[in-house]
Amino acid sequence: MSNNGNTLLAVIAGSAIGAALGILYAPDKGENTRRMIADKAAETKDNLAANAIDLKDRVASTIAAEKDTLDTRVESLVSDVSYKTEDVITTLEKKLRELKAQNKKLQKSS
């Protein structure tokens, strides 16, 4: 994103310098110079708008990609937890069977 910011800054600076030099060295009438300035300003505005749209699209695309990556990680984590839960349940069921067997032995001996 810093690269796009630098590009945008360079476009603005270049337009301003170009407009200033154009005014200083313009051998044209004031009306024509004002028209040229207005045209250059409109062109710069259009370039800025296009760059802003491009930047917005890139940011949106990056966010979408990161969201997909996060969704995949969450799904993987849920799956891992599910397997671990099954292991814990299986171990607890085994331990419960052992305790029930011990309890039956204790009840028979009383």
Helices and strands as residue ranges (DSSP letters): H 2-24, H 30-109
